[in-house]
Amino acid sequence: MRHIYFWVFLLATGLNAATGSALDRQPAAIYHARREALAEKLEGGVAILFAANEPALEYQQYRQDEDFYYLTGWNEPGAALLIESPVAAHDRASARGYREVMLLPIRNLRMERYTGVKLDAASAGAANRIGIDEVRSMADLPGILIEDLGKDPRALSGIWSQTDVPQAKPALAWAAVTLGAADAPAFLDVRRPVAELRASKDNGELELVRKATDASIQAQLAMIHAVKPGASERAITGLLIQKMLGGGCERPSYPPIVASGSNSTVLHYSASENILKSGDVVVVDAAGEFSMYASDITRTVPVGGRFTDRQREIYNIVLGAQRAAEAAFVAGKSRENDPLHKYADSLDTIAWKYMNEHGKDLHGEPLGKYFIHGIGHLVGIDVHDPFDYTKPLGQKMIFTIEPGIYIPEEKIGIRIEDIYYADDQGKLIQLTQKLPHTADEIEAEMKSGSPGAPASE
């Protein structure tokens, strides 16, 4: 199945590339402000972030490191970003001002015949094109570290970088040894302060998520019309990818889940091997990524065009749980993922209680135990943007509310997932309002004119 998914995706990206454009970058001042905001969190330290490496295989699509992109809007491999936070003078070192440097790899003219022309430090107007104060060659990184860290003996204990990036350790270890340190520094994880910044979305980020969501809605609508007895999960997957990329997305924001029949009760089913059968439901969790920003949407659809009485009952309970969570949301007070239900006002607990109070399984047991995942997550450059879920959700956050009930004994899995934005007043705004939501709306859409061709093999 993975090979099939790859070729479908490669074909779709190839067709899209012919008419596509570069990623939508925000104004340079936005990225500069983010870098300055990070510097304020470094406590006088120095941050070094590395861009994502080239893919191991030449036919794989490149995707930038998320934190690096958030701070720079730069989408080429092999670069590094140096941020020095300002510090006051002290007894052994002079004062240091704010500094930001982008370090670019030296151009490989031979490889550019395969990959396209790249920018390097010698390129005319490089700093203006990137939107950064200073551009240097990557070969200068060791010298910059030695020069700047050598001026302040405290600096080696305040180096921030990506702990999961292999380039970080050797560069910092080399600088430490050169400066006479006994051991390589144990650098601090820069992803934590960047995650704090990424949680709150600006208007430009909201617009990119909206574009990803609008394209994803069109893909979901095409799917609703393509779901018929005899259609294959695999062909539905291909249709979804085609519609996302045709709508301007560069890729799906995660591998689509198309899970019918008993597969609908498997949370992250990915094989896409079954043929759809009348009387079953199909859970379709699929959305695209626009200029690095994700969406995330799930709809559950009856294969034969109508829900059975039991499927509709479960669907309405899941929908009611989602609406209860929506109604309970208060920015700055509501927590999202609370799997142990420690907080009575968490969205997780409210959805779980609603399920327990409104339905039972075939043995008379409450349905809450069939809700086997969190109620939602933040969305942004990552479809699961990093966040400390012990904290309440705040203003200007984008997140999902996605209750689900999965009953293997009945071969019924129902999940409804929508994406929301809490504005600067704390008002909850659903970004997926154009997509059918209720059981009646889903059935009515299936009967209406088709925006997408039926999928079958």
C-alpha positions as CSV (number, residue, x, y, z in Angstrom):
1,M,0.0,0.0,0.0
2,R,2.8,2.4,0.8
3,H,4.2,2.0,-2.7
4,I,0.8,2.7,-4.2
5,Y,0.4,5.8,-2.0
6,F,3.9,7.0,-3.1
7,W,3.1,6.7,-6.8
8,V,-0.2,8.4,-6.5
9,F,1.4,11.2,-4.5
10,L,4.3,11.5,-6.9
11,L,2.0,11.7,-9.9
12,A,-0.1,14.3,-8.2
13,T,2.8,16.5,-7.1
14,G,4.3,16.2,-10.6
15,L,1.1,17.5,-12.2
16,N,0.8,20.2,-9.6
17,A,4.5,21.3,-10.1
18,A,3.8,22.3,-13.7
19,T,1.4,25.0,-12.6
20,G,2.4,25.5,-9.0
21,S,4.3,28.4,-7.4
22,A,6.7,29.0,-4.5
23,L,5.3,28.8,-0.9
24,D,3.4,31.9,0.3
25,R,5.9,33.6,2.6
26,Q,4.8,36.2,5.1
27,P,6.5,39.7,5.1
28,A,10.2,39.6,6.3
29,A,9.3,41.8,9.3
30,I,7.1,38.9,10.6
31,Y,10.0,36.5,10.7
32,H,12.3,39.1,12.1
33,A,9.9,39.7,15.0
34,R,9.7,36.0,15.7
35,R,13.5,35.8,15.9
36,E,13.6,38.7,18.3
37,A,10.8,37.1,20.4
38,L,12.9,33.9,20.6
39,A,16.0,35.9,21.6
40,E,14.1,37.3,24.6
41,K,13.5,33.7,25.7
42,L,17.1,32.6,25.5
43,E,18.2,34.2,28.8
44,G,21.3,35.7,27.3
45,G,22.1,32.6,25.4
46,V,22.8,31.7,21.7
47,A,20.5,29.7,19.5
48,I,21.7,27.7,16.5
49,L,19.0,26.0,14.3
50,F,19.7,23.9,11.3
51,A,17.6,23.5,8.2
52,A,16.3,20.0,7.3
53,N,18.7,17.9,5.2
54,E,18.0,16.9,1.6
55,P,15.9,13.8,1.4
56,A,17.9,10.6,1.2
57,L,16.2,9.6,-2.1
58,E,16.2,12.1,-5.0
59,Y,12.5,11.6,-5.8
60,Q,11.3,12.4,-2.3
61,Q,9.8,15.9,-1.7
62,Y,11.8,18.2,0.5
63,R,10.1,19.6,3.6
64,Q,11.8,22.2,5.8
65,D,12.4,21.8,9.5
66,E,9.2,23.3,11.1
67,D,11.0,25.6,13.6
68,F,13.5,26.7,11.1
69,Y,10.7,27.7,8.7
70,Y,8.7,29.4,11.4
71,L,11.7,31.7,12.2
72,T,12.9,32.3,8.6
73,G,10.3,31.4,5.9
74,W,13.3,29.8,4.2
75,N,12.7,26.6,2.3
76,E,16.1,25.4,1.1
77,P,18.3,22.7,2.7
78,G,21.7,22.9,4.2
79,A,21.3,26.3,6.0
80,A,21.7,27.3,9.6
81,L,20.3,30.2,11.7
82,L,22.3,31.8,14.5
83,I,20.5,34.1,17.0
84,E,22.5,35.8,19.8
85,S,20.4,37.3,22.5
86,P,21.6,40.6,24.0
87,V,23.4,40.6,27.3
88,A,24.7,43.3,29.6
89,A,28.4,43.7,30.4
90,H,29.8,41.9,33.5
91,D,33.1,41.4,35.1
92,R,34.6,39.1,32.5
93,A,32.8,40.0,29.3
94,S,31.6,43.1,27.5
95,A,28.0,43.7,26.5
96,R,26.6,41.9,23.5
97,G,23.8,43.1,21.3
98,Y,21.2,41.2,19.4
99,R,22.5,39.5,16.3
100,E,21.0,37.2,13.6
101,V,22.9,35.4,10.9
102,M,21.8,33.0,8.2
103,L,24.5,30.6,7.1
104,L,24.1,29.2,3.6
105,P,25.9,26.3,2.1
106,I,28.3,26.9,-0.8
107,R,26.6,26.3,-4.1
108,N,27.1,23.0,-5.9
109,L,26.8,24.0,-9.5
110,R,26.8,20.4,-10.7
111,M,24.0,19.4,-8.4
112,E,22.0,22.5,-9.3
113,R,21.6,20.9,-12.8
114,Y,19.4,18.3,-10.9
115,T,17.9,20.4,-8.1
116,G,17.7,24.0,-9.5
117,V,19.6,27.1,-8.7
118,K,20.3,27.8,-5.0
119,L,21.2,30.9,-3.1
120,D,24.5,31.3,-1.2
121,A,26.3,34.0,0.8
122,A,28.0,35.3,-2.4
123,S,24.7,35.8,-4.2
124,A,23.8,39.4,-4.9
125,G,21.3,40.8,-2.4
126,A,21.1,37.5,-0.4
127,A,20.3,39.2,2.9
128,N,17.4,41.2,1.4
129,R,16.0,38.2,-0.5
130,I,16.0,36.1,2.7
131,G,14.9,39.0,4.9
132,I,17.6,38.8,7.6
133,D,20.3,41.1,8.9
134,E,23.4,39.1,8.0
135,V,24.2,36.3,5.6
136,R,27.4,34.2,5.9
137,S,28.7,31.0,4.4
138,M,28.1,27.8,6.3
139,A,31.9,27.4,6.3
140,D,32.1,30.4,8.6
141,L,30.0,28.8,11.4
142,P,32.9,27.4,13.5
143,G,34.8,30.7,13.3
144,I,31.7,32.7,14.4
145,L,31.1,30.4,17.3
146,I,34.7,30.6,18.5
147,E,34.7,34.4,18.1
148,D,31.4,35.0,19.9
149,L,31.5,32.3,22.5
150,G,35.1,33.1,23.3
151,K,34.1,36.6,24.4
152,D,31.9,35.3,27.1
153,P,32.9,32.3,29.3
154,R,29.2,31.8,30.3
155,A,28.1,31.3,26.7
156,L,29.0,27.6,26.5
157,S,26.3,26.9,29.1
158,G,23.7,28.8,27.3
159,I,23.7,27.3,23.8
160,W,20.3,26.4,22.4
161,S,19.7,24.0,19.4
162,Q,17.6,21.2,18.1
163,T,18.4,18.2,20.2
164,D,17.1,15.8,17.5
165,V,19.2,17.2,14.7
166,P,22.5,15.4,14.0
167,Q,24.3,18.5,12.7
168,A,24.1,20.3,16.0
169,K,26.4,18.2,18.2
170,P,29.6,18.1,16.1
171,A,29.5,21.9,15.4
172,L,29.1,22.8,19.1
173,A,31.5,20.1,20.3
174,W,34.2,21.4,17.9
175,A,33.7,25.0,19.1
176,A,33.9,23.8,22.8
177,V,37.1,21.9,22.3
178,T,38.7,24.8,20.4
179,L,37.8,27.1,23.3
180,G,39.5,24.8,25.7
181,A,36.3,23.3,27.3
182,A,36.9,19.9,29.0
183,D,33.6,18.5,27.6
184,A,31.2,19.3,24.8
185,P,28.3,21.4,26.0
186,A,25.0,19.9,26.8
187,F,23.0,22.3,24.8
188,L,19.5,23.4,25.7
189,D,16.4,22.3,23.6
190,V,15.4,25.3,21.5
191,R,12.2,23.6,20.4
192,R,10.6,24.3,23.7
193,P,10.7,28.2,23.5
194,V,9.9,28.1,19.8
195,A,6.8,25.9,20.6
196,E,5.6,28.6,23.0
197,L,5.8,31.1,20.2
198,R,4.1,28.8,17.6
199,A,1.1,28.2,19.8
200,S,-0.5,31.6,19.1
201,K,-1.1,32.2,15.4
202,D,-0.9,35.6,13.7
203,N,-3.3,36.7,10.9
204,G,-1.0,35.5,8.1
205,E,-0.8,32.0,9.7
206,L,-4.6,31.9,10.0
207,E,-5.0,32.7,6.3
208,L,-2.6,29.9,5.3
209,V,-4.6,27.4,7.5
210,R,-7.8,28.7,5.9
211,K,-6.4,28.0,2.4
212,A,-5.3,24.5,3.5
213,T,-8.8,24.0,5.0
214,D,-10.7,25.3,1.9
215,A,-8.8,23.0,-0.4
216,S,-9.3,20.1,2.1
217,I,-13.1,20.8,2.1
218,Q,-13.2,20.4,-1.7
219,A,-11.4,17.1,-1.3
220,Q,-13.8,15.9,1.3
221,L,-16.8,16.9,-0.8
222,A,-15.4,15.0,-3.7
223,M,-14.9,12.0,-1.4
224,I,-18.5,12.2,-0.2
225,H,-19.8,11.8,-3.7
226,A,-17.3,9.1,-4.6
227,V,-18.3,6.8,-1.7
228,K,-20.4,4.0,-3.2
229,P,-20.5,0.3,-2.9
230,G,-17.7,-1.2,-5.0
231,A,-15.4,1.8,-4.7
232,S,-12.0,1.0,-3.1
233,E,-10.4,2.6,-0.1
234,R,-7.3,3.1,-2.3
235,A,-9.1,4.9,-5.1
236,I,-10.8,7.2,-2.6
237,T,-7.3,8.0,-1.2
238,G,-6.0,8.9,-4.6
239,L,-9.0,11.1,-5.3
240,L,-8.5,13.0,-2.0
241,I,-4.8,13.6,-2.8
242,Q,-5.7,14.8,-6.4
243,K,-8.2,17.3,-5.1
244,M,-6.0,18.6,-2.3
245,L,-3.1,19.3,-4.7
246,G,-5.4,20.6,-7.4
247,G,-6.6,23.1,-4.8
248,G,-3.1,24.5,-4.2
249,C,-1.8,22.3,-1.5
250,E,1.8,21.0,-1.8
251,R,1.1,17.7,-0.1
252,P,-1.4,16.0,2.3
253,S,-0.7,17.2,5.8
254,Y,-0.6,13.4,6.8
255,P,-1.3,10.2,5.0
256,P,-5.0,10.0,4.4
257,I,-7.1,7.5,6.4
258,V,-9.9,5.9,4.5
259,A,-11.3,3.1,6.7
260,S,-14.5,1.3,5.9
261,G,-16.4,-1.5,7.7
262,S,-14.5,-3.0,10.6
263,N,-11.5,-0.8,9.6
264,S,-13.5,2.2,10.8
265,T,-12.8,1.1,14.3
266,V,-9.0,1.1,13.8
267,L,-7.8,4.6,14.8
268,H,-4.9,5.0,12.4
269,Y,-5.8,2.4,9.8
270,S,-3.6,3.0,6.7
271,A,-3.6,-0.1,4.5
272,S,-6.5,1.1,2.2
273,E,-7.0,-2.4,1.0
274,N,-10.8,-2.9,1.2
275,I,-13.7,-2.5,-1.2
276,L,-16.5,-0.4,0.2
277,K,-19.7,-2.4,1.0
278,S,-23.3,-1.2,1.3
279,G,-24.4,-1.0,4.9
280,D,-20.9,0.0,6.2
281,V,-19.6,3.4,7.2
282,V,-16.3,4.8,6.1
283,V,-14.2,7.1,8.3
284,V,-12.2,9.5,6.1
285,D,-9.5,11.5,7.9
286,A,-7.8,13.6,5.3
287,A,-6.6,17.2,4.8
288,G,-3.9,19.1,2.9
289,E,-1.0,21.4,3.6
290,F,-0.7,24.9,2.1
291,S,2.6,26.7,2.2
292,M,3.7,24.5,5.1
293,Y,0.5,25.1,7.1
294,A,-1.8,22.1,7.8
295,S,-5.5,21.4,8.1
296,D,-7.1,18.4,9.7
297,I,-10.6,17.2,8.9
298,T,-12.6,13.9,9.4
299,R,-16.0,12.9,8.1
300,T,-17.8,9.6,8.5
301,V,-20.0,8.6,5.5
302,P,-22.5,5.8,4.9
303,V,-21.4,3.7,2.0
304,G,-24.9,3.0,0.7
305,G,-26.0,6.6,1.0
306,R,-28.0,6.2,4.2
307,F,-27.0,5.5,7.8
308,T,-28.6,2.6,9.5
309,D,-30.6,3.4,12.6
310,R,-27.7,2.3,14.9
311,Q,-25.1,4.1,12.8
312,R,-27.2,7.3,13.0
313,E,-27.6,6.9,16.7
314,I,-23.8,6.7,17.3
315,Y,-23.2,9.5,14.8
316,N,-25.6,11.8,16.6
317,I,-23.9,11.0,20.0
318,V,-20.5,11.9,18.5
319,L,-21.9,15.1,17.0
320,G,-23.5,15.9,20.3
321,A,-20.2,15.4,22.1
322,Q,-18.5,17.7,19.7
323,R,-21.1,20.4,20.1
324,A,-20.9,20.0,23.9
325,A,-17.2,20.6,23.8
326,E,-17.7,23.6,21.5
327,A,-20.2,25.1,23.9
328,A,-17.9,24.6,26.8
329,F,-14.9,26.3,25.3
330,V,-13.7,29.4,27.1
331,A,-10.3,30.8,26.0
332,G,-7.9,30.8,28.8
333,K,-9.9,28.3,30.9
334,S,-10.6,25.2,28.8
335,R,-8.1,22.4,28.5
336,E,-8.1,20.1,25.6
337,N,-6.5,16.7,26.0
338,D,-7.2,15.3,29.5
339,P,-7.3,11.5,29.0
340,L,-7.6,10.8,32.8
341,H,-10.5,13.3,33.0
342,K,-8.9,15.1,36.0
343,Y,-10.5,18.4,35.1
344,A,-14.3,18.6,35.0
345,D,-14.3,21.5,32.6
346,S,-11.8,20.0,30.1
347,L,-13.1,19.5,26.6
348,D,-12.0,15.9,26.8
349,T,-14.0,15.3,29.9
350,I,-17.1,17.1,28.6
351,A,-17.2,15.0,25.4
352,W,-16.6,11.8,27.4
353,K,-19.4,12.5,29.8
354,Y,-21.8,13.3,27.0
355,M,-21.1,9.9,25.4
356,N,-21.6,8.1,28.7
357,E,-24.9,9.9,29.3
358,H,-26.4,9.5,25.8
359,G,-25.8,6.0,24.7
360,K,-24.9,2.4,25.5
361,D,-23.3,-0.6,23.8
362,L,-25.0,-3.9,23.1
363,H,-24.2,-5.0,26.7
364,G,-25.8,-1.9,28.3
365,E,-22.4,-0.3,29.1
366,P,-21.9,3.5,28.6
367,L,-20.1,4.5,25.4
368,G,-17.4,6.6,26.9
369,K,-14.9,3.7,27.0
370,Y,-15.1,3.6,23.2
371,F,-13.6,7.1,23.0
372,I,-10.0,6.1,22.8
373,H,-8.1,9.2,21.9
374,G,-7.8,12.8,22.9
375,I,-10.4,15.4,21.9
376,G,-8.1,17.4,19.8
377,H,-4.7,19.1,19.2
378,L,-3.2,22.3,18.0
379,V,-2.7,22.8,14.2
380,G,-0.2,24.9,12.4
381,I,3.1,24.2,10.6
382,D,2.7,20.7,12.0
383,V,-0.7,19.0,11.8
384,H,-0.1,18.3,15.5
385,D,1.6,21.5,16.5
386,P,3.6,21.2,19.8
387,F,1.8,22.4,22.9
388,D,1.8,21.8,26.7
389,Y,-1.6,20.3,27.1
390,T,-1.5,20.8,30.9
391,K,-2.2,24.5,30.0
392,P,-5.6,25.9,28.9
393,L,-6.2,26.8,25.3
394,G,-5.7,30.5,24.6
395,Q,-6.7,33.2,22.2
396,K,-5.4,33.1,18.6
397,M,-4.9,29.3,18.8
398,I,-6.0,27.0,16.0
399,F,-7.0,23.5,17.1
400,T,-9.3,20.6,16.4
401,I,-12.2,19.1,18.2
402,E,-12.5,15.5,17.1
403,P,-14.6,13.1,19.3
404,G,-15.0,9.5,18.1
405,I,-16.7,6.3,19.1
406,Y,-15.2,3.0,17.9
407,I,-17.1,-0.3,18.6
408,P,-15.3,-3.3,17.1
409,E,-18.1,-5.7,18.1
410,E,-20.6,-3.7,15.9
411,K,-18.1,-2.8,13.2
412,I,-19.0,0.8,13.7
413,G,-16.5,3.6,14.0
414,I,-17.6,7.2,13.9
415,R,-15.3,10.2,14.1
416,I,-16.2,13.9,13.4
417,E,-13.3,16.3,13.3
418,D,-13.4,20.0,12.6
419,I,-10.8,22.8,12.9
420,Y,-11.3,26.0,15.0
421,Y,-9.7,29.3,15.6
422,A,-10.1,31.2,18.9
423,D,-9.9,34.9,17.9
424,D,-8.3,37.7,20.0
425,Q,-11.6,38.1,21.9
426,G,-11.7,34.4,22.7
427,K,-14.6,33.7,20.3
428,L,-14.6,30.2,18.8
429,I,-14.7,30.2,15.0
430,Q,-15.2,27.0,13.0
431,L,-13.1,27.0,9.8
432,T,-14.9,24.0,8.3
433,Q,-18.5,25.4,8.2
434,K,-18.8,24.8,4.4
435,L,-18.6,21.1,4.9
436,P,-21.7,18.9,5.6
437,H,-21.8,18.2,9.3
438,T,-24.9,16.4,10.5
439,A,-26.1,12.9,9.4
440,D,-28.9,14.5,7.3
441,E,-26.4,16.9,5.6
442,I,-24.1,14.1,4.8
443,E,-26.9,12.0,3.2
444,A,-28.3,15.0,1.3
445,E,-24.8,15.8,-0.1
446,M,-24.5,12.2,-1.3
447,K,-27.7,12.6,-3.3
448,S,-26.8,15.9,-4.8
449,G,-24.8,16.6,-8.0
450,S,-21.3,15.2,-7.8
451,P,-18.3,17.5,-7.7
452,G,-15.9,14.5,-8.1
453,A,-15.9,11.4,-10.2
454,P,-16.8,8.1,-8.5
455,A,-13.8,6.1,-7.4
456,S,-13.7,2.5,-8.3
457,E,-11.2,-0.1,-9.5
